[in-house]
Amino acid sequence: MGNISQQFSGIAAKVREGTVPCLTGIGPDAVANCVLAIGHCRLYLEPDGLDVRARPEFIHIMKAGEDLN
């Protein structure tokens, strides 16, 4: 998903537009990056009086007939 600053500035842009952003992370490192991006985004939006919340959802991912979870 690129570097963290690209992630949180993209999330912030969606929030400012009134759009609900959606992040997907597959694997522990990707999920950790999503969490960091959300935290940075909250700090980035704070001066504008805006905030974001996260609602984790766990799904099963299949690739080549194998469960990746």
N, C-alpha and C positions, 0 to 999 in steps of 0.2 A: 504494500500500500504506500510505498514511498517513505520519506522521512517524516518524523513527528511534526515538524513545523508545517509541512504541506498538509498533513492530516488535520491538525487543529485549525489551521486557517480555512481549510475547505469546509469543515464542520461549522465554523463560525459564520462563514458566508451563507450557508444554507439556513442557519438559525436567523440571521438578519433578514433573509428573504421570506421568512415565515414557513420555510419548508422543513419537514421532519427528516433529519439525516439518518442514514442507516449504515452501520459499520458491521463488517463481517471479519472475524478472525478465526482461522483454522490452525490450531496448535497453540501451545502455551506461549511462545514468543509473540505470535501475532495478536493473541488476546491481550497480553501485557502491553503491547504497543497501542492497542485500541484504548485501554484504560488510561495510559499516559496521555494520549491525545485528548481524551475527554477532560482530564484534569487540567491540562494546559489551556484547552478551549474555555473552560470555566473562568480561568484567570484572565484570559484575553477578552472575554465578553463582560467581565465585571464592571469596568468603567462605563459601559453603555447601559448598565442596569438590566442586562440579560443573563440568563443562566440556562444550563442544559441538565438533563437527567438521563440516566442510563437504565435500560430495562433489559437485562441479559436474557437470552433465550437460547436454549441448547437444542440443536437438531442433529440428526444422524446424517453423516456424509458418506456416500458410497463412491468408490472409485475402483474400476476394474473388478467389480464384484466383491470388494473388500470394504469393511467398515473402517473408516479412518478415525473414529472416536476411540 
